[in-house]
Amino acid sequence: LRTEIKKEYAEWKKSPARLPAFMTKRMNISDSASEIQVTAYDNIKATKAELPDMHGWTCVAGIDYSKITDFASVVLHFRQGDVRYDIGHSWLCAKSTDIPRMKCPWKEWAQNGRLTVVDDVEINPHYITDWLKDAKKNYNIRALAIDDFRFALLAGALEDIGFDCKARKNLKMVRPSDIMRVAPVIDSLFANHNLVWGDAPEMRWATNNTKLIRYGRNLGQSDDADLGNFVYGKIEGKSRKTDPFMAFVAAMAIEDKIIERKSTPQVDVIMY
């Protein structure tokens, strides 16, 4: 038992989220942490590595489109071995009431092409589908994922560019169970520095505002059951967003659709 507890303690120190019940069950200390950051900031910074030339690669896409009058993001997700690569874009509605509270250089991001400011009362779905349509010219997008509750906002526009749930079966509506399934994988990717996002400040900004939420718990109630399952939520709900990160999470839910690019073996040729 001592050996087992020492092993659990070592794992808990690396990531408290992996063993949320350790302090309560082993140390007899009440777990009062209400917010668990998705990962350490050093792991987020490590995503700033150069992206390879992925022209022609197979990928999947994820969309987060919480409010048509606020913010929206799309991410193209690639995989090569243990490493994942992501390319994304975001849209900000110029009429959003949250803009005065947003403490980020969003104007600079817009100038650098990372963000499009939509000067309208809402972010029309065609901004997103037009971006995906252009992306299909350079990448093989095999499937797309979107939050179950946001699907109705984009269903028609996505069908126009070749994504639907019934005929082509290349569109998935992401549910909490899908997020719970990929959350440990995402945790491992961060811990092992196997995520590469390139120059994507809005992705790191959104990730740094994301927290883990224990799913299916009634804290302090008699039916409280710690199942070790997590979904994601916002640390700060108004001045910071999580859309770019949640678009990445949606894409992670369908990354099994990716056909990895196989490298061409080096062959020596001898001429006679």
N, C-alpha and C positions, 0 to 999 in steps of 0.2 A: 504493500500500500504506500509506503514511504517513497519507493521508486516511482510509482505511478503519479503521486502528488508532485514530486519534483519535476517530472516530465510535463505535467499539466501546467505547472507554474512557469516553466521555461516558455511554453507555447503562449500562455496568457500574457507574459511580458512583451512578446513580439507583437501580439494583436489581441487586446482584450475582447474584441468582438467575436473572435473564434470560440472562446470559452466564456460566455457571458455569466454562467452560473458558478464559475470557479470560486469567486470570493464568497458567495452565499453558502455554497455547499461544503467547501473545503476549509475556508478561513473563518466562517461564521460572522462575516461582515456584510451588512446590508449593501446591496448594489444600488446606489442612488444616482448613478450617472444617467442623465436623461438624454444626452447627445453623445454619439460616438462618431467621430469624423470618419469619412470613408477610407482614408489612408493618411499616413504621415506626409507632411508637406515635402519632405525630401524625395519621396516617391513620386509625387506630382511633378516636381521640378525635373526629375529624371526622364520624363516623357519628351522633353525638349531635345530631341536628337534628330539628325537629318533623315528625311524620308528618302527611300530609294526611288528610282524611276519605275513606276508601277503601270505604265501605259500598257494596256492590253490584259492586265491581270483580272482574275475573277474576284468579285467581292459581293457583299451584301450591304444593304442600306438600312438605316434607322432614322425615324423621324420623331421629334417631340414638338407638339403643337398645342400647348396647353390652353392659350387664350388668343383668339384671332386679333385682339386689340392690344397685344402685349409683345410677345417674343416667340420665335420659332427657330428650330434648328434641324439640320439634316447631317448625317455622318455616313461616309462610305467606309466600310470595315474590311480590311484585308488580313490574311494570315499566311505566314511562311514559317513552318516549323513551330517553335514555341513563341515566336514574336508576332505581335499584332500591330498593324499600321492603320492609322485613321486619318481621313481627309474630311473636313466638314465646312459648313457655312451656316450663318445665322442671319435672321431678319429681325429688326426692331421696328415696331410701329411708332411713327413720329407722334402719334396722339396718345401714347401710353401715359397714364397718370403716374407711373413709377419712375419715369425718366429723371425728375428732379432729385430722387433719392438714390439713383444708381451711382455708386462711387467706383467708377471704372472708366478708363479712357475709351469709351465707345466711339467717339468721333475719330480717334486715331485708328481704331480697328476698321472703321468704315473707309477711311482713306487708304488703308493697306489692303483692302479687298476681303477682309475677314468677315465683314458684317455689312448688310444692306439695310439702310434706313428707308422704310416705306412711308412716303409722305401721303398717307391716306388714313381713313378712319379704321382700317383693318388690314391685316396681312392676307391678301387674297391667296387661296391655295395654289394658284397658277405660278406664283413666284417660286414655290418649292418644286412643283412638277417641271417647270421650265429648266430649273437648275439640274434636276435629275435627268431630264431629256438630253441636255448638253453633256452631262457626265457619261451617259451611255455611249457617246461617240468615242470615248477614250477607255472605258472600263466595261467589263462584262458583269452587269449587276444581275445576279441570279435570283435574288429575293429581297423583299422589303418588309420591315416590321414597324408597327406603330401601336401606341397605347390603345387598348381596347376602348377606352372612353372617348378618344379623339378620332376614332375611325370615321364616324359619320361626317366630320368636317372635310375630309379629304377623299372619300371613297370614289366619287365621280371623277375627280381630276386625276387620281391615280389610275383608274381604269382606262382613261384616255391615253396614258403612256405605257400601258401594257402590264399593269399590276392589279390583280384581283384575287379574291379568296376562292372562287368557285371554278371558273373555266380554266385559268392558267395555274391556279393554286400556288402562286408565288408571293402572296401577301399574307402576313401573319399578324393577328391582333394579340398583342402582348398583355398577359394577365399577371397578377401578383405572384402566382406560382412559378411563372417563367423567370421572374426577377429573382425569386428566392433560389432558384436552381443555378443561376449564373453568378450570383453575388460572391460565393466562395472562389470561383474561378477568377473573377475580377480582382479580388483581394490578393490572390496568388500572383497575378500578372503585375500588379503594382509592387508587391514585395520583392519580386525577382527582376524588376526593371525590364519587363518584356512588353511594355507599351511604348510605341513611338508615335508621337503626334506632330513632330516638326514644329514650325513656328505657329502655334495655335494658342495665343494668350487667352482667348475667350473660353477654350476648353479647360484650361487649368484654373481659370477664375471660377467657372461653374463647378468644377470638381471640388474646389476648396470650400464651396458653400453647401456641399452635400453631406448628409449624415445618414447613418444606418439606423433603421427603426425596427425593433423587434416586432415580428408580425404575429398576430393572433394572441396577444397578451392583454390581460386586464390587471395592470399593476396594482398590487395591494388587495386584490379581490380573492375570494376563496377559490375561484376557477382559474387563477393565474397558472399558466403552464409555460415554462421556458423551453421552447422547442429548438432554439438555436437558429431559427429562420429569420432572415432580414429582408426588408425592402428599403427603398431610399426616400429621403425627404429633404426639405430645405432647412438649413440652419437659420437663415434669415430670409423671411418671405417676400420682402418688398424691394429692398435696395440691391439684392443680388439674385441671380437666376441659376437654375440647374439644367435648363433645356439642352445645352450642348452635351452635357454628361449623360442625361437621360436618353438622348438620341443614340449615344454610344451603347448604353445598356440595352436598348431595344435591338440594336444590330447584333450585340453579343448573344441574344436569345436565339438567333438563327444562324450563327456562324458555322454550324454543321453543314450548311448549304454551299460553303465555299469549296471550290476545287483548287487545291494548292498548286502553285506554279512549280513545275519540276525543272531543276537546273539541267542544262545540257552538259553531258560528261565531256571532259577534255580527252580527245583521241589523238594520238601521235600517228602521223602518216609517213610511211617510208616509200620513197619513189625508187623504182629500179629502172 
